């Protein structure tokens, strides 16, 4: 998961392969961890998960977390949009 994109075979798949690396950067920026579970059997898939620490003081940490998310989005070249 540490490499932003590596296609192991020529299977036709949509997307750019960046989703997990972006998630990993954001989750780690927030003090969490990303993991994967797999039986190693081709074609059976894998399960990806993440954990985040609980906020010690939720009223002050929300702004800090928002700042970290914005920084992570800038780091990955992604954007954050609001509205509907």
Rosetta constraint file for C-alpha pairs under 8 A:
AtomPair CA 1 CA 20 HARMONIC 6.80 0.50
AtomPair CA 1 CA 21 HARMONIC 6.31 0.50
AtomPair CA 1 CA 24 HARMONIC 7.75 0.50
AtomPair CA 2 CA 21 HARMONIC 6.57 0.50
AtomPair CA 3 CA 21 HARMONIC 7.06 0.50
AtomPair CA 4 CA 17 HARMONIC 7.11 0.50
AtomPair CA 4 CA 18 HARMONIC 5.70 0.50
AtomPair CA 4 CA 20 HARMONIC 7.75 0.50
AtomPair CA 4 CA 21 HARMONIC 5.20 0.50
AtomPair CA 5 CA 16 HARMONIC 7.58 0.50
AtomPair CA 5 CA 17 HARMONIC 5.32 0.50
AtomPair CA 5 CA 18 HARMONIC 6.15 0.50
AtomPair CA 5 CA 21 HARMONIC 7.99 0.50
AtomPair CA 6 CA 17 HARMONIC 7.57 0.50
AtomPair CA 7 CA 17 HARMONIC 7.95 0.50
AtomPair CA 18 CA 22 HARMONIC 6.19 0.50
AtomPair CA 19 CA 23 HARMONIC 6.19 0.50
AtomPair CA 20 CA 24 HARMONIC 5.96 0.50
AtomPair CA 21 CA 25 HARMONIC 6.24 0.50
AtomPair CA 22 CA 26 HARMONIC 6.30 0.50
AtomPair CA 22 CA 76 HARMONIC 6.66 0.50
AtomPair CA 23 CA 27 HARMONIC 5.96 0.50
AtomPair CA 24 CA 28 HARMONIC 5.96 0.50
AtomPair CA 24 CA 33 HARMONIC 7.37 0.50
AtomPair CA 24 CA 34 HARMONIC 5.95 0.50
AtomPair CA 25 CA 29 HARMONIC 6.01 0.50
AtomPair CA 25 CA 72 HARMONIC 6.69 0.50
AtomPair CA 26 CA 30 HARMONIC 6.37 0.50
AtomPair CA 26 CA 68 HARMONIC 7.82 0.50
AtomPair CA 26 CA 69 HARMONIC 6.33 0.50
AtomPair CA 26 CA 72 HARMONIC 5.59 0.50
AtomPair CA 26 CA 73 HARMONIC 7.77 0.50
AtomPair CA 27 CA 31 HARMONIC 6.46 0.50
AtomPair CA 27 CA 32 HARMONIC 5.11 0.50
AtomPair CA 27 CA 33 HARMONIC 6.24 0.50
AtomPair CA 27 CA 34 HARMONIC 7.07 0.50
AtomPair CA 27 CA 50 HARMONIC 7.32 0.50
AtomPair CA 27 CA 51 HARMONIC 7.77 0.50
AtomPair CA 27 CA 52 HARMONIC 6.98 0.50
AtomPair CA 28 CA 32 HARMONIC 4.87 0.50
AtomPair CA 28 CA 33 HARMONIC 5.80 0.50
AtomPair CA 28 CA 34 HARMONIC 7.75 0.50
AtomPair CA 29 CA 68 HARMONIC 6.51 0.50
AtomPair CA 29 CA 69 HARMONIC 7.71 0.50
AtomPair CA 29 CA 72 HARMONIC 7.09 0.50
AtomPair CA 30 CA 52 HARMONIC 7.04 0.50
AtomPair CA 30 CA 53 HARMONIC 7.97 0.50
AtomPair CA 30 CA 65 HARMONIC 6.68 0.50
AtomPair CA 30 CA 68 HARMONIC 6.83 0.50
AtomPair CA 30 CA 69 HARMONIC 7.86 0.50
AtomPair CA 31 CA 52 HARMONIC 6.44 0.50
AtomPair CA 31 CA 53 HARMONIC 6.53 0.50
AtomPair CA 32 CA 50 HARMONIC 7.04 0.50
AtomPair CA 32 CA 51 HARMONIC 5.30 0.50
AtomPair CA 32 CA 52 HARMONIC 4.24 0.50
AtomPair CA 32 CA 53 HARMONIC 6.09 0.50
AtomPair CA 33 CA 50 HARMONIC 5.52 0.50
AtomPair CA 33 CA 51 HARMONIC 5.40 0.50
AtomPair CA 33 CA 52 HARMONIC 6.80 0.50
AtomPair CA 34 CA 48 HARMONIC 7.36 0.50
AtomPair CA 34 CA 49 HARMONIC 5.76 0.50
AtomPair CA 34 CA 50 HARMONIC 4.22 0.50
AtomPair CA 34 CA 51 HARMONIC 6.59 0.50
AtomPair CA 35 CA 48 HARMONIC 5.75 0.50
AtomPair CA 35 CA 49 HARMONIC 5.34 0.50
AtomPair CA 35 CA 50 HARMONIC 6.08 0.50
AtomPair CA 36 CA 46 HARMONIC 6.84 0.50
AtomPair CA 36 CA 47 HARMONIC 5.60 0.50
AtomPair CA 36 CA 48 HARMONIC 4.39 0.50
AtomPair CA 36 CA 49 HARMONIC 6.26 0.50
AtomPair CA 37 CA 46 HARMONIC 5.77 0.50
AtomPair CA 37 CA 47 HARMONIC 5.15 0.50
AtomPair CA 37 CA 48 HARMONIC 6.44 0.50
AtomPair CA 38 CA 45 HARMONIC 6.97 0.50
AtomPair CA 38 CA 46 HARMONIC 4.67 0.50
AtomPair CA 38 CA 47 HARMONIC 6.49 0.50
AtomPair CA 39 CA 44 HARMONIC 7.76 0.50
AtomPair CA 39 CA 46 HARMONIC 7.49 0.50
AtomPair CA 40 CA 44 HARMONIC 7.94 0.50
AtomPair CA 41 CA 45 HARMONIC 7.72 0.50
AtomPair CA 55 CA 61 HARMONIC 6.67 0.50
AtomPair CA 56 CA 61 HARMONIC 7.87 0.50
AtomPair CA 57 CA 61 HARMONIC 6.13 0.50
AtomPair CA 58 CA 62 HARMONIC 6.10 0.50
AtomPair CA 60 CA 64 HARMONIC 7.16 0.50
AtomPair CA 61 CA 65 HARMONIC 6.02 0.50
AtomPair CA 62 CA 66 HARMONIC 6.19 0.50
AtomPair CA 63 CA 67 HARMONIC 6.23 0.50
AtomPair CA 64 CA 68 HARMONIC 6.27 0.50
AtomPair CA 65 CA 69 HARMONIC 6.17 0.50
AtomPair CA 66 CA 70 HARMONIC 6.25 0.50
AtomPair CA 67 CA 71 HARMONIC 6.17 0.50
AtomPair CA 68 CA 72 HARMONIC 6.08 0.50
AtomPair CA 69 CA 73 HARMONIC 6.11 0.50
AtomPair CA 70 CA 74 HARMONIC 6.26 0.50
AtomPair CA 70 CA 80 HARMONIC 7.49 0.50
AtomPair CA 71 CA 75 HARMONIC 6.18 0.50
AtomPair CA 72 CA 76 HARMONIC 6.32 0.50
AtomPair CA 73 CA 77 HARMONIC 6.05 0.50
AtomPair CA 73 CA 78 HARMONIC 4.80 0.50
AtomPair CA 73 CA 79 HARMONIC 5.87 0.50
AtomPair CA 73 CA 80 HARMONIC 7.12 0.50
AtomPair CA 74 CA 78 HARMONIC 6.04 0.50
AtomPair CA 74 CA 79 HARMONIC 7.08 0.50
